[in-house]
Amino acid sequence: MNIRTDRYEWRVGNGDRREYLPLARALDIPPLVGQILWQRGVRKPEDGARFLNPSMEHVSPPSGLTDMDRAAARIAQARDRGEHVLVFGDYDADGITGAALLSRALRRFGLREVDTGLPRRLEEGYGLAPVHVDTAAKAGVDLIITVDNGTTAYAAAEAAAQAGVDLIITDHHQLGGELPPAFAVINPQRESAEHPCRNLAGVGVALKLAWALTGEPHDLDLAALGTVADIVPLTGENRDIVAAGLEAMNRAPRLGLDALAAAAGLRKGPRTARQLAFQLGPRINAGGRLGDGRAGLDLLLTDDPTEARTLAKELGAANEERRAIEQDMLDDALAELDETFTPGQRSIVLSRRSWHPGVIGIVASRVQRRYYRPAVLIALGEDGMGRGSARSIAGFDIAGALRECAGHLEGFGGHHQAAGMRLAEAEISAFRDSFEARAAQALPSGDLRPVLEADVHASLSEIDARLIANLQRLEPCGHGNPAPILVAQGCHALPNSIRELRNGHMRMAARQEGAVLQCVGFGLASLIPALQAAESVDLAFTPSFNEWRGETTIQLELKDVRCESPAAVCR
């Protein structure tokens, strides 16, 4: 069923009660939750039990990945020989958490000389390069192990071979054709599409290697943080890893993450996937965006409370600086689009010399959300080269589009929804035309409108404590397993209850027949005039418990509202 609004196109799932009711009864869950599971592909009670009870017991053994046993044997040899090993990560939260996890595992495995390295984003760009290999060889490194990079590091692999340094690659990015000439390449993209590890983050691959070495998975809190921060699908093994990592984080908080949470203003209590995504992950990322990510890596490795507080404060300051830079860049981009954007164009490609290459990915995401077009932002350097970040919309494979535009690029890599690239300033115009042609071919003509995917229709009288408790069993939620959205039609916003909160938020009470529930709308204060005039409203929301001053109540977190009144259209 489709419902049109000015903000979104709503798509609400429909289910056949004859299909999902037996599933709900078998699992002893409310019918609405059974319908949600059914619509997310769960058909059998045993599959539902696995979904509702994520656990490391469901995770496949490390040996299921190609080259895993070969890599583990080489690392065992390095331990026995007393060799010097370098773990080389990436400057984002996935690569940083993965480097911390693997370096800790190597020491636990018995290696004595273990260094960690990260590329400097602004000076060196992404991934292992020949200069890193040369520096490592001069320092006496015998074995380099990458984390979250290396799949396309052909020149670095050749340099390692010439220097007599063995190279083990652990990564999860798409293959670039032939594999680099490394001793081992562990990458889930080498496996079949049905392989349970196919969607692992870089830290997940590092976890598998660490597990192969030590016999059990350790540092699951780091694996959870990196997995959530890298926005890989929270389904299958990723969901098991994140659930186990949150449990470990809540059971025995890591010193560095505790300091980071305190610096972020988070209260003591259980951590959630949402906090990892929006509070902790961005702070780990901030150091890498503006520098080399070393502060985040040191924070995850330190056992010194004073150092942890200092590093957490440093990352908090970097995050604030990042936000200010981001806002300035967004203002620039929107000002240009106000003058140049036409509704018929299918993509957006913008470039500027003043833009910060470490922040363009975030701004590209915000431009994509504002205009709902695949967006590429390019930061130009004084050397005539540009570094770009691309963010996509549903139905458009942005990494595939870049492959088709490769003749204009010096290099690129990424996923279906996000990618990065390097290109000469002189190629930008031709790239823009080529990219637009690919987008026009893949995307429909007419108005492109973001879709709000809602799970089920519900009445407000069905929203009770048992339902919410069972909806919470769908956690951890995130990309690929979003928090459930319910739709209630024909409600009434109680006029005296509607009020604006700080920072563009709003509150109100909604009534449907005899049921009245409190609602909060984050960033939805602009809807207040329409809500006050509306005869009835349809609500898209996620129900939750709200704890305030020791009292727990039910609250609907509004995602969107449709107003039923000729004089009031919610925008």
Phi, psi and omega in degrees: 000134179247136176234126184266138169226173176286335183271314185219160161265122179274135171235116185250127182296143173246140180228151176267116184303330180294338181272312189267341180297317176300324178295315180297318180294318181296327182265356181057051179233159179299149180306322180300320180290322175299319179296320179297315178300317181300316181289343176263017171095003180275122183244327185252147179304323180293326176289324176295319178297321178294318181296317184282350181228066181298141186200153175295345176296337181274350188278135183291153181292154183300330185297348179287352179263136179303136178074002181297310182297321179297317179294316181298321179294321179294322179291322175299321177296319178298320177297313184294329181271352183070036184282163179264124186241138174245125171264119184246110184263208179231167185273002177261176186297326178296309181293326180289312179296322179295319178295319178296315181297314184288322179295322176295320180294320180297320177292321177296328180285343176116002176285139186261325181253097180232116174254159175236141179225152177222146175286152173271114188306311189286322183271326190244338182078193189281141163084173179289130181236163178307325180297325178292320178296316180299315179298317180295316181299319179294334179274001178087018179288134179261334186216129175250133176238118178273156174227124176067023176193168174116342185299329179245022183273062185295313182295321179294321179295320177295319179296321179295318180298318180292329181274356182074025179254124177287147183232125171247123180258126167239126188200172176221004181283162183299147181288146181258017185119235176293147179282152175297154180283069181257164177297320178208145176231109178256109182210121181302339179291348175282345185269173179292161181298336182269358184296137183296340181265002191306324187257017179300146169284172177302320179293330176294321177293319177298321178299318180297318179294317178300319179297317179299327182282314190262349177091353177202155181281127177243168174054045181293337177295322177293320179297320179295314182298312181294323180295313179294316184295333182273000174057040170277162183299130177272064176229165176054227185294328178300318180293321176298316181296316181293318178300314179294323179293320176296320177299316179295320180296321181282331180284317183216083185301134176290141183306311183295318180289327176297317178295321180294319179295319179296318179294332178278356179082017178280137178287157173299147180141179183300135176275151182236162176299326178297320178294322177298319185288320190248348182242305186275313181305311180300329179287322174296319180293329188300319180299317180290330180291325184256348182214234183242002178081003186296324181298319178295319179296314180298323180298321182284345182256343188286149172244012184255116182301321180294315178297321180299315180296319180296314180293321178297320177295319178298318179291325176297318178295320178297323180292321177294319177297318178301318181297319180294316178298316180302316182294319178298317180293320178297318178301318178299312184296316182291325178296318178294319181291329176303329183266332191247338188289137173236142184302335182283341182287146185260351183213169179228126173229117181234149178217151178199147182284334185275355186282148182273121184294341180279349186242353186298331180296318179295316181292323176301321178297319181290322176295318178301316180293322183292318185255350183049060174220149169304131188235135175235124174245137186234125175264119183270137177261168179292343180275004179084007178254150178241144172248125185240154172233138183237140176228140190247178174240171180302136175089006181226115180277102187285327176294321177296321178296321179294325176300322180285342178257014189300334180297342179260359188245148173277332179183157180197166177184163178151205186236185179299324188254346182210143182204165175229162184202163170233138178204156178285145179304325182293343182266355189298316182298315179292322177297318180301316180295317181294318180295319178298321179296320178294318180294319180296327179288324187269333187254149182291155175283171180088197185285122173271125186230130177298149183254132170262110181272106177261150186277309189210157166279144179211158172257152181299333180291341179278349184274098179227181185297322181295319179298313183295319179300322179282328174296326178295340178287350174282348176292157358286136180256156180170206181302129180087340176217068187292158174302136185297140177242127179252155178236127175243123183257155175069037177268172177232127175278119181289114190305318183288348182267347186281123178211151180273139175253181178291158173062030174080015179265169180210159174230155174194170172248141180241141179239137172223112188053239184268357185263134177234128180226147177281144181230148172232138179236103181284121181076014185249018182298335180295344180278352188303312180302319180292321179296321181293333182264348188288141174283323175208162183223147168256135185245133168250123191206163170243120180279147180205172172271139176243120180256125181212119179054043175082000180249136179251124180231169177268136182223142175258120175270108185289135174258328177194162181222139171245125182263133179258088177193132180302332184265000186221109177245124179286125181241000000 
